[in-house]
Amino acid sequence: MRRRSRGERTPLNAEINVVSLIDVMMLLMVIFMITAPIMQGGVDVKLPKTEAMPLESKSGLVISITRDGAIYAGETKMSLREFRLSFKSLAGKQGKDGVYLRADQNINYGVVAQVLAIIQAAGVTNLGFVTEPEEVVK
């Protein structure tokens, strides 16, 4: 191997080493594959099945009621009292495109009726009930 003299430059290596970039890409892909199902937002609610026709997806305020009676405005969990106190301001800010009610099919009807009364008292006129399509047996 020949030694370089003082003024001599080393030749440039113009190749890009992509092996490490591929490793990073594969690692990111695995991370996204694991976290993607977890990131599907929303509250876990088993919706009732109906024969209703699907509507266009719109942005609006989503109110969810879980099986245990917890009320969520978007992703924020509230008690019935907190919901009563804060819903009018929430509807004014986020409910311009409508309010969508997602209630678990096994929830007590009384809780749904109380939430509907609060929504009606706030002056919301554009209210939709979210359901799942019924499976058609042929």
MODELLER restraints for C-alpha pairs under 7 A, 6 or more apart:
rsr = mdl.restraints
at = mdl.atoms
rsr.add(forms.Gaussian(group=physical.xy_distance, feature=features.Distance(at['CA:42:A'], at['CA:75:A']), mean=6.56, stdev=0.5))
rsr.add(forms.Gaussian(group=physical.xy_distance, feature=features.Distance(at['CA:43:A'], at['CA:64:A']), mean=6.81, stdev=0.5))
rsr.add(forms.Gaussian(group=physical.xy_distance, feature=features.Distance(at['CA:45:A'], at['CA:66:A']), mean=5.56, stdev=0.5))
rsr.add(forms.Gaussian(group=physical.xy_distance, feature=features.Distance(at['CA:45:A'], at['CA:103:A']), mean=6.71, stdev=0.5))
rsr.add(forms.Gaussian(group=physical.xy_distance, feature=features.Distance(at['CA:45:A'], at['CA:104:A']), mean=5.01, stdev=0.5))
rsr.add(forms.Gaussian(group=physical.xy_distance, feature=features.Distance(at['CA:46:A'], at['CA:104:A']), mean=4.91, stdev=0.5))
rsr.add(forms.Gaussian(group=physical.xy_distance, feature=features.Distance(at['CA:46:A'], at['CA:105:A']), mean=6.04, stdev=0.5))
rsr.add(forms.Gaussian(group=physical.xy_distance, feature=features.Distance(at['CA:47:A'], at['CA:102:A']), mean=6.98, stdev=0.5))
rsr.add(forms.Gaussian(group=physical.xy_distance, feature=features.Distance(at['CA:47:A'], at['CA:103:A']), mean=6.39, stdev=0.5))
rsr.add(forms.Gaussian(group=physical.xy_distance, feature=features.Distance(at['CA:47:A'], at['CA:104:A']), mean=5.13, stdev=0.5))
rsr.add(forms.Gaussian(group=physical.xy_distance, feature=features.Distance(at['CA:47:A'], at['CA:105:A']), mean=5.38, stdev=0.5))
rsr.add(forms.Gaussian(group=physical.xy_distance, feature=features.Distance(at['CA:47:A'], at['CA:131:A']), mean=5.34, stdev=0.5))
rsr.add(forms.Gaussian(group=physical.xy_distance, feature=features.Distance(at['CA:47:A'], at['CA:132:A']), mean=5.98, stdev=0.5))
rsr.add(forms.Gaussian(group=physical.xy_distance, feature=features.Distance(at['CA:48:A'], at['CA:104:A']), mean=6.97, stdev=0.5))
rsr.add(forms.Gaussian(group=physical.xy_distance, feature=features.Distance(at['CA:48:A'], at['CA:105:A']), mean=4.88, stdev=0.5))
rsr.add(forms.Gaussian(group=physical.xy_distance, feature=features.Distance(at['CA:48:A'], at['CA:131:A']), mean=5.48, stdev=0.5))
rsr.add(forms.Gaussian(group=physical.xy_distance, feature=features.Distance(at['CA:48:A'], at['CA:132:A']), mean=6.13, stdev=0.5))
rsr.add(forms.Gaussian(group=physical.xy_distance, feature=features.Distance(at['CA:49:A'], at['CA:131:A']), mean=5.84, stdev=0.5))
rsr.add(forms.Gaussian(group=physical.xy_distance, feature=features.Distance(at['CA:49:A'], at['CA:132:A']), mean=4.76, stdev=0.5))
rsr.add(forms.Gaussian(group=physical.xy_distance, feature=features.Distance(at['CA:49:A'], at['CA:133:A']), mean=5.43, stdev=0.5))
rsr.add(forms.Gaussian(group=physical.xy_distance, feature=features.Distance(at['CA:49:A'], at['CA:134:A']), mean=4.84, stdev=0.5))
rsr.add(forms.Gaussian(group=physical.xy_distance, feature=features.Distance(at['CA:50:A'], at['CA:131:A']), mean=6.50, stdev=0.5))
rsr.add(forms.Gaussian(group=physical.xy_distance, feature=features.Distance(at['CA:50:A'], at['CA:132:A']), mean=6.38, stdev=0.5))
rsr.add(forms.Gaussian(group=physical.xy_distance, feature=features.Distance(at['CA:50:A'], at['CA:133:A']), mean=5.47, stdev=0.5))
rsr.add(forms.Gaussian(group=physical.xy_distance, feature=features.Distance(at['CA:50:A'], at['CA:134:A']), mean=5.06, stdev=0.5))
rsr.add(forms.Gaussian(group=physical.xy_distance, feature=features.Distance(at['CA:51:A'], at['CA:133:A']), mean=5.94, stdev=0.5))
rsr.add(forms.Gaussian(group=physical.xy_distance, feature=features.Distance(at['CA:51:A'], at['CA:134:A']), mean=5.53, stdev=0.5))
rsr.add(forms.Gaussian(group=physical.xy_distance, feature=features.Distance(at['CA:52:A'], at['CA:133:A']), mean=6.78, stdev=0.5))
rsr.add(forms.Gaussian(group=physical.xy_distance, feature=features.Distance(at['CA:59:A'], at['CA:97:A']), mean=6.22, stdev=0.5))
rsr.add(forms.Gaussian(group=physical.xy_distance, feature=features.Distance(at['CA:60:A'], at['CA:94:A']), mean=6.27, stdev=0.5))
rsr.add(forms.Gaussian(group=physical.xy_distance, feature=features.Distance(at['CA:60:A'], at['CA:95:A']), mean=5.39, stdev=0.5))
rsr.add(forms.Gaussian(group=physical.xy_distance, feature=features.Distance(at['CA:60:A'], at['CA:96:A']), mean=6.81, stdev=0.5))
rsr.add(forms.Gaussian(group=physical.xy_distance, feature=features.Distance(at['CA:60:A'], at['CA:97:A']), mean=4.85, stdev=0.5))
rsr.add(forms.Gaussian(group=physical.xy_distance, feature=features.Distance(at['CA:60:A'], at['CA:98:A']), mean=5.08, stdev=0.5))
rsr.add(forms.Gaussian(group=physical.xy_distance, feature=features.Distance(at['CA:60:A'], at['CA:99:A']), mean=5.65, stdev=0.5))
rsr.add(forms.Gaussian(group=physical.xy_distance, feature=features.Distance(at['CA:60:A'], at['CA:100:A']), mean=6.95, stdev=0.5))
rsr.add(forms.Gaussian(group=physical.xy_distance, feature=features.Distance(at['CA:61:A'], at['CA:74:A']), mean=6.57, stdev=0.5))
rsr.add(forms.Gaussian(group=physical.xy_distance, feature=features.Distance(at['CA:61:A'], at['CA:94:A']), mean=5.49, stdev=0.5))
rsr.add(forms.Gaussian(group=physical.xy_distance, feature=features.Distance(at['CA:61:A'], at['CA:95:A']), mean=4.92, stdev=0.5))
rsr.add(forms.Gaussian(group=physical.xy_distance, feature=features.Distance(at['CA:61:A'], at['CA:98:A']), mean=6.44, stdev=0.5))
rsr.add(forms.Gaussian(group=physical.xy_distance, feature=features.Distance(at['CA:61:A'], at['CA:99:A']), mean=4.76, stdev=0.5))
rsr.add(forms.Gaussian(group=physical.xy_distance, feature=features.Distance(at['CA:61:A'], at['CA:100:A']), mean=6.16, stdev=0.5))
rsr.add(forms.Gaussian(group=physical.xy_distance, feature=features.Distance(at['CA:62:A'], at['CA:73:A']), mean=6.05, stdev=0.5))
rsr.add(forms.Gaussian(group=physical.xy_distance, feature=features.Distance(at['CA:62:A'], at['CA:74:A']), mean=5.26, stdev=0.5))
rsr.add(forms.Gaussian(group=physical.xy_distance, feature=features.Distance(at['CA:62:A'], at['CA:99:A']), mean=5.86, stdev=0.5))
rsr.add(forms.Gaussian(group=physical.xy_distance, feature=features.Distance(at['CA:62:A'], at['CA:100:A']), mean=4.74, stdev=0.5))
rsr.add(forms.Gaussian(group=physical.xy_distance, feature=features.Distance(at['CA:62:A'], at['CA:101:A']), mean=6.05, stdev=0.5))
rsr.add(forms.Gaussian(group=physical.xy_distance, feature=features.Distance(at['CA:63:A'], at['CA:72:A']), mean=5.63, stdev=0.5))
rsr.add(forms.Gaussian(group=physical.xy_distance, feature=features.Distance(at['CA:63:A'], at['CA:73:A']), mean=4.71, stdev=0.5))
rsr.add(forms.Gaussian(group=physical.xy_distance, feature=features.Distance(at['CA:63:A'], at['CA:74:A']), mean=6.14, stdev=0.5))
rsr.add(forms.Gaussian(group=physical.xy_distance, feature=features.Distance(at['CA:63:A'], at['CA:100:A']), mean=6.02, stdev=0.5))
rsr.add(forms.Gaussian(group=physical.xy_distance, feature=features.Distance(at['CA:63:A'], at['CA:101:A']), mean=4.88, stdev=0.5))
rsr.add(forms.Gaussian(group=physical.xy_distance, feature=features.Distance(at['CA:63:A'], at['CA:102:A']), mean=6.03, stdev=0.5))
rsr.add(forms.Gaussian(group=physical.xy_distance, feature=features.Distance(at['CA:64:A'], at['CA:71:A']), mean=5.75, stdev=0.5))
rsr.add(forms.Gaussian(group=physical.xy_distance, feature=features.Distance(at['CA:64:A'], at['CA:72:A']), mean=5.00, stdev=0.5))
rsr.add(forms.Gaussian(group=physical.xy_distance, feature=features.Distance(at['CA:64:A'], at['CA:73:A']), mean=6.58, stdev=0.5))
rsr.add(forms.Gaussian(group=physical.xy_distance, feature=features.Distance(at['CA:64:A'], at['CA:101:A']), mean=5.93, stdev=0.5))
rsr.add(forms.Gaussian(group=physical.xy_distance, feature=features.Distance(at['CA:64:A'], at['CA:102:A']), mean=4.53, stdev=0.5))
rsr.add(forms.Gaussian(group=physical.xy_distance, feature=features.Distance(at['CA:64:A'], at['CA:103:A']), mean=5.63, stdev=0.5))
rsr.add(forms.Gaussian(group=physical.xy_distance, feature=features.Distance(at['CA:65:A'], at['CA:71:A']), mean=4.68, stdev=0.5))
rsr.add(forms.Gaussian(group=physical.xy_distance, feature=features.Distance(at['CA:65:A'], at['CA:72:A']), mean=6.39, stdev=0.5))
rsr.add(forms.Gaussian(group=physical.xy_distance, feature=features.Distance(at['CA:65:A'], at['CA:102:A']), mean=6.24, stdev=0.5))
rsr.add(forms.Gaussian(group=physical.xy_distance, feature=features.Distance(at['CA:65:A'], at['CA:103:A']), mean=4.63, stdev=0.5))
rsr.add(forms.Gaussian(group=physical.xy_distance, feature=features.Distance(at['CA:65:A'], at['CA:104:A']), mean=6.19, stdev=0.5))
rsr.add(forms.Gaussian(group=physical.xy_distance, feature=features.Distance(at['CA:66:A'], at['CA:103:A']), mean=6.36, stdev=0.5))
rsr.add(forms.Gaussian(group=physical.xy_distance, feature=features.Distance(at['CA:66:A'], at['CA:104:A']), mean=5.44, stdev=0.5))
rsr.add(forms.Gaussian(group=physical.xy_distance, feature=features.Distance(at['CA:67:A'], at['CA:104:A']), mean=5.53, stdev=0.5))
rsr.add(forms.Gaussian(group=physical.xy_distance, feature=features.Distance(at['CA:67:A'], at['CA:106:A']), mean=6.05, stdev=0.5))
rsr.add(forms.Gaussian(group=physical.xy_distance, feature=features.Distance(at['CA:67:A'], at['CA:107:A']), mean=5.10, stdev=0.5))
rsr.add(forms.Gaussian(group=physical.xy_distance, feature=features.Distance(at['CA:69:A'], at['CA:107:A']), mean=6.76, stdev=0.5))
rsr.add(forms.Gaussian(group=physical.xy_distance, feature=features.Distance(at['CA:69:A'], at['CA:111:A']), mean=6.97, stdev=0.5))
rsr.add(forms.Gaussian(group=physical.xy_distance, feature=features.Distance(at['CA:70:A'], at['CA:77:A']), mean=6.85, stdev=0.5))
rsr.add(forms.Gaussian(group=physical.xy_distance, feature=features.Distance(at['CA:70:A'], at['CA:78:A']), mean=6.77, stdev=0.5))
rsr.add(forms.Gaussian(group=physical.xy_distance, feature=features.Distance(at['CA:70:A'], at['CA:79:A']), mean=6.51, stdev=0.5))
rsr.add(forms.Gaussian(group=physical.xy_distance, feature=features.Distance(at['CA:71:A'], at['CA:77:A']), mean=5.81, stdev=0.5))
rsr.add(forms.Gaussian(group=physical.xy_distance, feature=features.Distance(at['CA:71:A'], at['CA:78:A']), mean=5.39, stdev=0.5))
rsr.add(forms.Gaussian(group=physical.xy_distance, feature=features.Distance(at['CA:71:A'], at['CA:79:A']), mean=6.25, stdev=0.5))
rsr.add(forms.Gaussian(group=physical.xy_distance, feature=features.Distance(at['CA:71:A'], at['CA:80:A']), mean=6.91, stdev=0.5))
rsr.add(forms.Gaussian(group=physical.xy_distance, feature=features.Distance(at['CA:72:A'], at['CA:78:A']), mean=5.91, stdev=0.5))
rsr.add(forms.Gaussian(group=physical.xy_distance, feature=features.Distance(at['CA:84:A'], at['CA:118:A']), mean=6.08, stdev=0.5))
rsr.add(forms.Gaussian(group=physical.xy_distance, feature=features.Distance(at['CA:88:A'], at['CA:122:A']), mean=5.11, stdev=0.5))
rsr.add(forms.Gaussian(group=physical.xy_distance, feature=features.Distance(at['CA:98:A'], at['CA:126:A']), mean=4.90, stdev=0.5))
rsr.add(forms.Gaussian(group=physical.xy_distance, feature=features.Distance(at['CA:98:A'], at['CA:127:A']), mean=5.86, stdev=0.5))
rsr.add(forms.Gaussian(group=physical.xy_distance, feature=features.Distance(at['CA:99:A'], at['CA:126:A']), mean=6.33, stdev=0.5))
rsr.add(forms.Gaussian(group=physical.xy_distance, feature=features.Distance(at['CA:99:A'], at['CA:127:A']), mean=4.92, stdev=0.5))
rsr.add(forms.Gaussian(group=physical.xy_distance, feature=features.Distance(at['CA:99:A'], at['CA:128:A']), mean=6.26, stdev=0.5))
rsr.add(forms.Gaussian(group=physical.xy_distance, feature=features.Distance(at['CA:100:A'], at['CA:127:A']), mean=5.85, stdev=0.5))
rsr.add(forms.Gaussian(group=physical.xy_distance, feature=features.Distance(at['CA:100:A'], at['CA:128:A']), mean=4.71, stdev=0.5))
rsr.add(forms.Gaussian(group=physical.xy_distance, feature=features.Distance(at['CA:100:A'], at['CA:129:A']), mean=5.75, stdev=0.5))
rsr.add(forms.Gaussian(group=physical.xy_distance, feature=features.Distance(at['CA:100:A'], at['CA:130:A']), mean=6.44, stdev=0.5))
rsr.add(forms.Gaussian(group=physical.xy_distance, feature=features.Distance(at['CA:101:A'], at['CA:128:A']), mean=6.14, stdev=0.5))
rsr.add(forms.Gaussian(group=physical.xy_distance, feature=features.Distance(at['CA:101:A'], at['CA:129:A']), mean=4.92, stdev=0.5))
rsr.add(forms.Gaussian(group=physical.xy_distance, feature=features.Distance(at['CA:101:A'], at['CA:130:A']), mean=5.93, stdev=0.5))
rsr.add(forms.Gaussian(group=physical.xy_distance, feature=features.Distance(at['CA:102:A'], at['CA:129:A']), mean=6.30, stdev=0.5))
rsr.add(forms.Gaussian(group=physical.xy_distance, feature=features.Distance(at['CA:102:A'], at['CA:130:A']), mean=5.16, stdev=0.5))
